[in-house]
Amino acid sequence: MGEKANAFAAGGCGCLTVFAVIAGLALLVGGRAHINIGGAVLLFVCGGLVGLLVLWIYKKGKRDRSGP
């Protein structure tokens, strides 16, 4: 897999993991949490886009640091 695919997958999985942690905390304090497949896919895609954005910013900073 390429660098962009890895960033997308890491961002998507990271977003789903954060949701699972927050949902677990909500369950521990007596609340409820649920997600359907559409919500999980949308959450993964949003996290993937954030991962790509972070990669783009990182690469831009790396290019700027190397200078002319």
PDB file of N, CA, C and O in Angstrom:
ATOM      1  N   MET A   1       0.847  -1.181   0.000  1.00  0.00           N
ATOM      2  CA  MET A   1       0.000   0.000   0.000  1.00  0.00           C
ATOM      3  C   MET A   1       0.884   1.233   0.000  1.00  0.00           C
ATOM      4  O   MET A   1       2.007   1.221   0.504  1.00  0.00           O
ATOM      5  N   GLY A   2       0.352   2.288  -0.575  1.00  0.00           N
ATOM      6  CA  GLY A   2       1.093   3.538  -0.637  1.00  0.00           C
ATOM      7  C   GLY A   2       0.961   4.342   0.644  1.00  0.00           C
ATOM      8  O   GLY A   2       0.230   3.988   1.569  1.00  0.00           O
ATOM      9  N   GLU A   3       1.687   5.419   0.654  1.00  0.00           N
ATOM     10  CA  GLU A   3       1.694   6.303   1.825  1.00  0.00           C
ATOM     11  C   GLU A   3       0.310   6.909   2.076  1.00  0.00           C
ATOM     12  O   GLU A   3      -0.127   7.017   3.221  1.00  0.00           O
ATOM     13  N   LYS A   4      -0.369   7.301   1.006  1.00  0.00           N
ATOM     14  CA  LYS A   4      -1.698   7.907   1.153  1.00  0.00           C
ATOM     15  C   LYS A   4      -2.716   6.890   1.663  1.00  0.00           C
ATOM     16  O   LYS A   4      -3.561   7.218   2.496  1.00  0.00           O
ATOM     17  N   ALA A   5      -2.636   5.661   1.164  1.00  0.00           N
ATOM     18  CA  ALA A   5      -3.565   4.621   1.613  1.00  0.00           C
ATOM     19  C   ALA A   5      -3.347   4.305   3.088  1.00  0.00           C
ATOM     20  O   ALA A   5      -4.307   4.091   3.829  1.00  0.00           O
ATOM     21  N   ASN A   6      -2.094   4.276   3.511  1.00  0.00           N
ATOM     22  CA  ASN A   6      -1.798   4.027   4.925  1.00  0.00           C
ATOM     23  C   ASN A   6      -2.337   5.150   5.798  1.00  0.00           C
ATOM     24  O   ASN A   6      -2.891   4.892   6.867  1.00  0.00           O
ATOM     25  N   ALA A   7      -2.179   6.402   5.352  1.00  0.00           N
ATOM     26  CA  ALA A   7      -2.684   7.536   6.113  1.00  0.00           C
ATOM     27  C   ALA A   7      -4.200   7.495   6.211  1.00  0.00           C
ATOM     28  O   ALA A   7      -4.766   7.783   7.266  1.00  0.00           O
ATOM     29  N   PHE A   8      -4.870   7.132   5.096  1.00  0.00           N
ATOM     30  CA  PHE A   8      -6.327   7.047   5.091  1.00  0.00           C
ATOM     31  C   PHE A   8      -6.810   5.961   6.040  1.00  0.00           C
ATOM     32  O   PHE A   8      -7.730   6.177   6.828  1.00  0.00           O
ATOM     33  N   ALA A   9      -6.180   4.786   5.959  1.00  0.00           N
ATOM     34  CA  ALA A   9      -6.583   3.669   6.818  1.00  0.00           C
ATOM     35  C   ALA A   9      -6.313   3.967   8.290  1.00  0.00           C
ATOM     36  O   ALA A   9      -7.134   3.651   9.152  1.00  0.00           O
ATOM     37  N   ALA A  10      -5.176   4.570   8.574  1.00  0.00           N
ATOM     38  CA  ALA A  10      -4.849   4.899   9.965  1.00  0.00           C
ATOM     39  C   ALA A  10      -5.820   5.933  10.522  1.00  0.00           C
ATOM     40  O   ALA A  10      -6.257   5.821  11.667  1.00  0.00           O
ATOM     41  N   GLY A  11      -6.157   6.932   9.723  1.00  0.00           N
ATOM     42  CA  GLY A  11      -7.113   7.943  10.167  1.00  0.00           C
ATOM     43  C   GLY A  11      -8.501   7.360  10.391  1.00  0.00           C
ATOM     44  O   GLY A  11      -9.166   7.680  11.376  1.00  0.00           O
ATOM     45  N   GLY A  12      -8.933   6.502   9.470  1.00  0.00           N
ATOM     46  CA  GLY A  12     -10.249   5.875   9.605  1.00  0.00           C
ATOM     47  C   GLY A  12     -10.331   4.966  10.816  1.00  0.00           C
ATOM     48  O   GLY A  12     -11.290   5.035  11.585  1.00  0.00           O
ATOM     49  N   CYS A  13      -9.333   4.114  10.988  1.00  0.00           N
ATOM     50  CA  CYS A  13      -9.325   3.211  12.150  1.00  0.00           C
ATOM     51  C   CYS A  13      -9.175   3.986  13.453  1.00  0.00           C
ATOM     52  O   CYS A  13      -9.769   3.626  14.470  1.00  0.00           O
ATOM     53  N   GLY A  14      -8.382   5.047  13.419  1.00  0.00           N
ATOM     54  CA  GLY A  14      -8.222   5.879  14.614  1.00  0.00           C
ATOM     55  C   GLY A  14      -9.526   6.535  15.024  1.00  0.00           C
ATOM     56  O   GLY A  14      -9.841   6.621  16.211  1.00  0.00           O
ATOM     57  N   CYS A  15     -10.284   6.999  14.039  1.00  0.00           N
ATOM     58  CA  CYS A  15     -11.571   7.637  14.325  1.00  0.00           C
ATOM     59  C   CYS A  15     -12.560   6.628  14.907  1.00  0.00           C
ATOM     60  O   CYS A  15     -13.289   6.946  15.847  1.00  0.00           O
ATOM     61  N   LEU A  16     -12.589   5.419  14.356  1.00  0.00           N
ATOM     62  CA  LEU A  16     -13.464   4.384  14.896  1.00  0.00           C
ATOM     63  C   LEU A  16     -13.037   3.986  16.308  1.00  0.00           C
ATOM     64  O   LEU A  16     -13.885   3.705  17.154  1.00  0.00           O
ATOM     65  N   THR A  17     -11.744   3.961  16.563  1.00  0.00           N
ATOM     66  CA  THR A  17     -11.245   3.634  17.902  1.00  0.00           C
ATOM     67  C   THR A  17     -11.638   4.702  18.912  1.00  0.00           C
ATOM     68  O   THR A  17     -12.043   4.389  20.032  1.00  0.00           O
ATOM     69  N   VAL A  18     -11.518   5.953  18.518  1.00  0.00           N
ATOM     70  CA  VAL A  18     -11.926   7.043  19.422  1.00  0.00           C
ATOM     71  C   VAL A  18     -13.411   6.938  19.724  1.00  0.00           C
ATOM     72  O   VAL A  18     -13.826   7.142  20.865  1.00  0.00           O
ATOM     73  N   PHE A  19     -14.226   6.620  18.704  1.00  0.00           N
ATOM     74  CA  PHE A  19     -15.648   6.440  18.944  1.00  0.00           C
ATOM     75  C   PHE A  19     -15.893   5.308  19.933  1.00  0.00           C
ATOM     76  O   PHE A  19     -16.711   5.443  20.843  1.00  0.00           O
ATOM     77  N   ALA A  20     -15.183   4.184  19.759  1.00  0.00           N
ATOM     78  CA  ALA A  20     -15.367   3.046  20.651  1.00  0.00           C
ATOM     79  C   ALA A  20     -14.998   3.399  22.092  1.00  0.00           C
ATOM     80  O   ALA A  20     -15.675   2.973  23.028  1.00  0.00           O
ATOM     81  N   VAL A  21     -13.944   4.162  22.271  1.00  0.00           N
ATOM     82  CA  VAL A  21     -13.531   4.564  23.621  1.00  0.00           C
ATOM     83  C   VAL A  21     -14.576   5.483  24.251  1.00  0.00           C
ATOM     84  O   VAL A  21     -14.950   5.302  25.410  1.00  0.00           O
ATOM     85  N   ILE A  22     -15.044   6.465  23.487  1.00  0.00           N
ATOM     86  CA  ILE A  22     -16.056   7.391  24.019  1.00  0.00           C
ATOM     87  C   ILE A  22     -17.360   6.651  24.299  1.00  0.00           C
ATOM     88  O   ILE A  22     -18.019   6.920  25.303  1.00  0.00           O
ATOM     89  N   ALA A  23     -17.738   5.720  23.419  1.00  0.00           N
ATOM     90  CA  ALA A  23     -18.956   4.928  23.637  1.00  0.00           C
ATOM     91  C   ALA A  23     -18.799   4.060  24.878  1.00  0.00           C
ATOM     92  O   ALA A  23     -19.737   3.925  25.664  1.00  0.00           O
ATOM     93  N   GLY A  24     -17.624   3.474  25.059  1.00  0.00           N
ATOM     94  CA  GLY A  24     -17.365   2.670  26.255  1.00  0.00           C
ATOM     95  C   GLY A  24     -17.468   3.483  27.526  1.00  0.00           C
ATOM     96  O   GLY A  24     -18.015   3.021  28.527  1.00  0.00           O
ATOM     97  N   LEU A  25     -16.942   4.693  27.485  1.00  0.00           N
ATOM     98  CA  LEU A  25     -17.055   5.571  28.657  1.00  0.00           C
ATOM     99  C   LEU A  25     -18.508   5.940  28.930  1.00  0.00           C
ATOM    100  O   LEU A  25     -18.935   6.006  30.083  1.00  0.00           O
ATOM    101  N   ALA A  26     -19.263   6.179  27.860  1.00  0.00           N
ATOM    102  CA  ALA A  26     -20.682   6.496  28.034  1.00  0.00           C
ATOM    103  C   ALA A  26     -21.423   5.319  28.656  1.00  0.00           C
ATOM    104  O   ALA A  26     -22.290   5.509  29.509  1.00  0.00           O
ATOM    105  N   LEU A  27     -21.087   4.110  28.233  1.00  0.00           N
ATOM    106  CA  LEU A  27     -21.724   2.921  28.801  1.00  0.00           C
ATOM    107  C   LEU A  27     -21.357   2.733  30.271  1.00  0.00           C
ATOM    108  O   LEU A  27     -22.185   2.306  31.075  1.00  0.00           O
ATOM    109  N   LEU A  28     -20.112   3.055  30.614  1.00  0.00           N
ATOM    110  CA  LEU A  28     -19.671   2.906  32.005  1.00  0.00           C
ATOM    111  C   LEU A  28     -20.416   3.831  32.961  1.00  0.00           C
ATOM    112  O   LEU A  28     -20.641   3.478  34.119  1.00  0.00           O
ATOM    113  N   VAL A  29     -20.796   5.008  32.483  1.00  0.00           N
ATOM    114  CA  VAL A  29     -21.503   5.941  33.357  1.00  0.00           C
ATOM    115  C   VAL A  29     -23.016   5.782  33.269  1.00  0.00           C
ATOM    116  O   VAL A  29     -23.763   6.580  33.835  1.00  0.00           O
ATOM    117  N   GLY A  30     -23.472   4.738  32.551  1.00  0.00           N
ATOM    118  CA  GLY A  30     -24.900   4.444  32.524  1.00  0.00           C
ATOM    119  C   GLY A  30     -25.631   4.948  31.299  1.00  0.00           C
ATOM    120  O   GLY A  30     -26.861   4.906  31.262  1.00  0.00           O
ATOM    121  N   GLY A  31     -24.925   5.415  30.315  1.00  0.00           N
ATOM    122  CA  GLY A  31     -25.566   5.916  29.106  1.00  0.00           C
ATOM    123  C   GLY A  31     -25.739   4.830  28.061  1.00  0.00           C
ATOM    124  O   GLY A  31     -25.585   3.641  28.340  1.00  0.00           O
ATOM    125  N   ARG A  32     -26.063   5.267  26.846  1.00  0.00           N
ATOM    126  CA  ARG A  32     -26.243   4.330  25.737  1.00  0.00           C
ATOM    127  C   ARG A  32     -25.394   4.792  24.566  1.00  0.00           C
ATOM    128  O   ARG A  32     -25.077   5.974  24.439  1.00  0.00           O
ATOM    129  N   ALA A  33     -25.036   3.855  23.726  1.00  0.00           N
ATOM    130  CA  ALA A  33     -24.303   4.171  22.505  1.00  0.00           C
ATOM    131  C   ALA A  33     -24.650   3.128  21.452  1.00  0.00           C
ATOM    132  O   ALA A  33     -24.746   1.939  21.754  1.00  0.00           O
ATOM    133  N   HIS A  34     -24.834   3.571  20.233  1.00  0.00           N
ATOM    134  CA  HIS A  34     -25.062   2.633  19.142  1.00  0.00           C
ATOM    135  C   HIS A  34     -24.557   3.260  17.855  1.00  0.00           C
ATOM    136  O   HIS A  34     -24.464   4.482  17.732  1.00  0.00           O
ATOM    137  N   ILE A  35     -24.230   2.394  16.890  1.00  0.00           N
ATOM    138  CA  ILE A  35     -23.780   2.849  15.581  1.00  0.00           C
ATOM    139  C   ILE A  35     -24.260   1.818  14.556  1.00  0.00           C
ATOM    140  O   ILE A  35     -24.228   0.614  14.810  1.00  0.00           O
ATOM    141  N   ASN A  36     -24.697   2.299  13.421  1.00  0.00           N
ATOM    142  CA  ASN A  36     -25.079   1.374  12.349  1.00  0.00           C
ATOM    143  C   ASN A  36     -23.975   1.363  11.295  1.00  0.00           C
ATOM    144  O   ASN A  36     -23.006   2.114  11.403  1.00  0.00           O
ATOM    145  N   ILE A  37     -24.115   0.523  10.288  1.00  0.00           N
ATOM    146  CA  ILE A  37     -23.055   0.352   9.301  1.00  0.00           C
ATOM    147  C   ILE A  37     -22.814   1.645   8.513  1.00  0.00           C
ATOM    148  O   ILE A  37     -21.671   1.969   8.190  1.00  0.00           O
ATOM    149  N   GLY A  38     -23.867   2.370   8.209  1.00  0.00           N
ATOM    150  CA  GLY A  38     -23.710   3.641   7.487  1.00  0.00           C
ATOM    151  C   GLY A  38     -22.937   4.655   8.300  1.00  0.00           C
ATOM    152  O   GLY A  38     -22.088   5.370   7.768  1.00  0.00           O
ATOM    153  N   GLY A  39     -23.228   4.718   9.589  1.00  0.00           N
ATOM    154  CA  GLY A  39     -22.507   5.633  10.463  1.00  0.00           C
ATOM    155  C   GLY A  39     -21.057   5.243  10.624  1.00  0.00           C
ATOM    156  O   GLY A  39     -20.182   6.106  10.693  1.00  0.00           O
ATOM    157  N   ALA A  40     -20.792   3.939  10.684  1.00  0.00           N
ATOM    158  CA  ALA A  40     -19.415   3.465  10.816  1.00  0.00           C
ATOM    159  C   ALA A  40     -18.612   3.787   9.556  1.00  0.00           C
ATOM    160  O   ALA A  40     -17.457   4.203   9.641  1.00  0.00           O
ATOM    161  N   VAL A  41     -19.225   3.596   8.391  1.00  0.00           N
ATOM    162  CA  VAL A  41     -18.535   3.905   7.136  1.00  0.00           C
ATOM    163  C   VAL A  41     -18.275   5.400   7.035  1.00  0.00           C
ATOM    164  O   VAL A  41     -17.178   5.811   6.656  1.00  0.00           O
ATOM    165  N   LEU A  42     -19.265   6.216   7.367  1.00  0.00           N
ATOM    166  CA  LEU A  42     -19.095   7.666   7.319  1.00  0.00           C
ATOM    167  C   LEU A  42     -18.015   8.118   8.295  1.00  0.00           C
ATOM    168  O   LEU A  42     -17.206   8.985   7.964  1.00  0.00           O
ATOM    169  N   LEU A  43     -17.994   7.544   9.483  1.00  0.00           N
ATOM    170  CA  LEU A  43     -16.974   7.874  10.472  1.00  0.00           C
ATOM    171  C   LEU A  43     -15.590   7.479   9.968  1.00  0.00           C
ATOM    172  O   LEU A  43     -14.628   8.223  10.157  1.00  0.00           O
ATOM    173  N   PHE A  44     -15.480   6.311   9.325  1.00  0.00           N
ATOM    174  CA  PHE A  44     -14.207   5.859   8.772  1.00  0.00           C
ATOM    175  C   PHE A  44     -13.733   6.798   7.663  1.00  0.00           C
ATOM    176  O   PHE A  44     -12.556   7.157   7.613  1.00  0.00           O
ATOM    177  N   VAL A  45     -14.642   7.194   6.778  1.00  0.00           N
ATOM    178  CA  VAL A  45     -14.275   8.092   5.678  1.00  0.00           C
ATOM    179  C   VAL A  45     -13.840   9.452   6.204  1.00  0.00           C
ATOM    180  O   VAL A  45     -12.846  10.006   5.733  1.00  0.00           O
ATOM    181  N   CYS A  46     -14.569   9.999   7.173  1.00  0.00           N
ATOM    182  CA  CYS A  46     -14.182  11.288   7.755  1.00  0.00           C
ATOM    183  C   CYS A  46     -12.816  11.200   8.424  1.00  0.00           C
ATOM    184  O   CYS A  46     -11.988  12.098   8.269  1.00  0.00           O
ATOM    185  N   GLY A  47     -12.581  10.134   9.159  1.00  0.00           N
ATOM    186  CA  GLY A  47     -11.271   9.942   9.779  1.00  0.00           C
ATOM    187  C   GLY A  47     -10.182   9.769   8.747  1.00  0.00           C
ATOM    188  O   GLY A  47      -9.069  10.264   8.928  1.00  0.00           O
ATOM    189  N   GLY A  48     -10.489   9.067   7.655  1.00  0.00           N
ATOM    190  CA  GLY A  48      -9.524   8.903   6.576  1.00  0.00           C
ATOM    191  C   GLY A  48      -9.162  10.222   5.925  1.00  0.00           C
ATOM    192  O   GLY A  48      -7.999  10.459   5.598  1.00  0.00           O
ATOM    193  N   LEU A  49     -10.144  11.078   5.736  1.00  0.00           N
ATOM    194  CA  LEU A  49      -9.870  12.397   5.162  1.00  0.00           C
ATOM    195  C   LEU A  49      -9.010  13.243   6.102  1.00  0.00           C
ATOM    196  O   LEU A  49      -8.137  13.987   5.655  1.00  0.00           O
ATOM    197  N   VAL A  50      -9.261  13.124   7.393  1.00  0.00           N
ATOM    198  CA  VAL A  50      -8.415  13.824   8.371  1.00  0.00           C
ATOM    199  C   VAL A  50      -6.990  13.268   8.307  1.00  0.00           C
ATOM    200  O   VAL A  50      -6.026  14.030   8.396  1.00  0.00           O
ATOM    201  N   GLY A  51      -6.852  11.967   8.157  1.00  0.00           N
ATOM    202  CA  GLY A  51      -5.529  11.360   8.023  1.00  0.00           C
ATOM    203  C   GLY A  51      -4.793  11.872   6.795  1.00  0.00           C
ATOM    204  O   GLY A  51      -3.596  12.151   6.866  1.00  0.00           O
ATOM    205  N   LEU A  52      -5.488  11.999   5.672  1.00  0.00           N
ATOM    206  CA  LEU A  52      -4.873  12.546   4.465  1.00  0.00           C
ATOM    207  C   LEU A  52      -4.479  14.004   4.643  1.00  0.00           C
ATOM    208  O   LEU A  52      -3.435  14.434   4.152  1.00  0.00           O
ATOM    209  N   LEU A  53      -5.312  14.763   5.344  1.00  0.00           N
ATOM    210  CA  LEU A  53      -4.996  16.169   5.616  1.00  0.00           C
ATOM    211  C   LEU A  53      -3.737  16.291   6.474  1.00  0.00           C
ATOM    212  O   LEU A  53      -2.878  17.132   6.209  1.00  0.00           O
ATOM    213  N   VAL A  54      -3.635  15.457   7.490  1.00  0.00           N
ATOM    214  CA  VAL A  54      -2.452  15.475   8.349  1.00  0.00           C
ATOM    215  C   VAL A  54      -1.207  15.100   7.548  1.00  0.00           C
ATOM    216  O   VAL A  54      -0.158  15.720   7.724  1.00  0.00           O
ATOM    217  N   LEU A  55      -1.302  14.103   6.675  1.00  0.00           N
ATOM    218  CA  LEU A  55      -0.173  13.710   5.830  1.00  0.00           C
ATOM    219  C   LEU A  55       0.238  14.856   4.914  1.00  0.00           C
ATOM    220  O   LEU A  55       1.429  15.119   4.745  1.00  0.00           O
ATOM    221  N   TRP A  56      -0.738  15.537   4.323  1.00  0.00           N
ATOM    222  CA  TRP A  56      -0.446  16.652   3.428  1.00  0.00           C
ATOM    223  C   TRP A  56       0.276  17.775   4.178  1.00  0.00           C
ATOM    224  O   TRP A  56       1.246  18.338   3.671  1.00  0.00           O
ATOM    225  N   ILE A  57      -0.197  18.100   5.384  1.00  0.00           N
ATOM    226  CA  ILE A  57       0.440  19.151   6.183  1.00  0.00           C
ATOM    227  C   ILE A  57       1.856  18.734   6.570  1.00  0.00           C
ATOM    228  O   ILE A  57       2.777  19.550   6.530  1.00  0.00           O
ATOM    229  N   TYR A  58       2.032  17.471   6.943  1.00  0.00           N
ATOM    230  CA  TYR A  58       3.356  16.971   7.308  1.00  0.00           C
ATOM    231  C   TYR A  58       4.325  17.070   6.134  1.00  0.00           C
ATOM    232  O   TYR A  58       5.457  17.526   6.297  1.00  0.00           O
ATOM    233  N   LYS A  59       3.879  16.641   4.946  1.00  0.00           N
ATOM    234  CA  LYS A  59       4.749  16.680   3.773  1.00  0.00           C
ATOM    235  C   LYS A  59       5.071  18.119   3.373  1.00  0.00           C
ATOM    236  O   LYS A  59       6.190  18.411   2.951  1.00  0.00           O
ATOM    237  N   LYS A  60       4.096  19.015   3.503  1.00  0.00           N
ATOM    238  CA  LYS A  60       4.326  20.421   3.174  1.00  0.00           C
ATOM    239  C   LYS A  60       5.350  21.025   4.128  1.00  0.00           C
ATOM    240  O   LYS A  60       6.227  21.774   3.697  1.00  0.00           O
ATOM    241  N   GLY A  61       5.252  20.713   5.404  1.00  0.00           N
ATOM    242  CA  GLY A  61       6.233  21.200   6.361  1.00  0.00           C
ATOM    243  C   GLY A  61       7.609  20.628   6.116  1.00  0.00           C
ATOM    244  O   GLY A  61       8.617  21.312   6.293  1.00  0.00           O
ATOM    245  N   LYS A  62       7.651  19.376   5.711  1.00  0.00           N
ATOM    246  CA  LYS A  62       8.933  18.722   5.418  1.00  0.00           C
ATOM    247  C   LYS A  62       9.600  19.387   4.212  1.00  0.00           C
ATOM    248  O   LYS A  62      10.813  19.594   4.209  1.00  0.00           O
ATOM    249  N   ARG A  63       8.803  19.726   3.179  1.00  0.00           N
ATOM    250  CA  ARG A  63       9.342  20.415   2.003  1.00  0.00           C
ATOM    251  C   ARG A  63       9.823  21.815   2.365  1.00  0.00           C
ATOM    252  O   ARG A  63      10.887  22.243   1.915  1.00  0.00           O
ATOM    253  N   ASP A  64       9.048  22.528   3.171  1.00  0.00           N
ATOM    254  CA  ASP A  64       9.412  23.892   3.556  1.00  0.00           C
ATOM    255  C   ASP A  64      10.685  23.907   4.400  1.00  0.00           C
ATOM    256  O   ASP A  64      11.492  24.832   4.303  1.00  0.00           O
ATOM    257  N   ARG A  65      10.856  22.883   5.222  1.00  0.00           N
ATOM    258  CA  ARG A  65      12.023  22.827   6.087  1.00  0.00           C
ATOM    259  C   ARG A  65      13.302  22.586   5.286  1.00  0.00           C
ATOM    260  O   ARG A  65      14.361  23.117   5.621  1.00  0.00           O
ATOM    261  N   SER A  66      13.198  21.788   4.238  1.00  0.00           N
ATOM    262  CA  SER A  66      14.395  21.508   3.455  1.00  0.00           C
ATOM    263  C   SER A  66      14.870  22.751   2.702  1.00  0.00           C
ATOM    264  O   SER A  66      16.063  22.903   2.438  1.00  0.00           O
ATOM    265  N   GLY A  67      13.946  23.629   2.360  1.00  0.00           N
ATOM    266  CA  GLY A  67      14.293  24.914   1.752  1.00  0.00           C
ATOM    267  C   GLY A  67      14.941  24.801   0.388  1.00  0.00           C
ATOM    268  O   GLY A  67      15.185  23.706  -0.119  1.00  0.00           O
ATOM    269  N   PRO A  68      15.217  25.971  -0.200  1.00  0.00           N
ATOM    270  CA  PRO A  68      15.825  25.997  -1.542  1.00  0.00           C
ATOM    271  C   PRO A  68      17.304  25.683  -1.502  1.00  0.00           C
ATOM    272  O   PRO A  68      17.959  25.665  -2.544  1.00  0.00           O
TER     273      PRO A  68
END
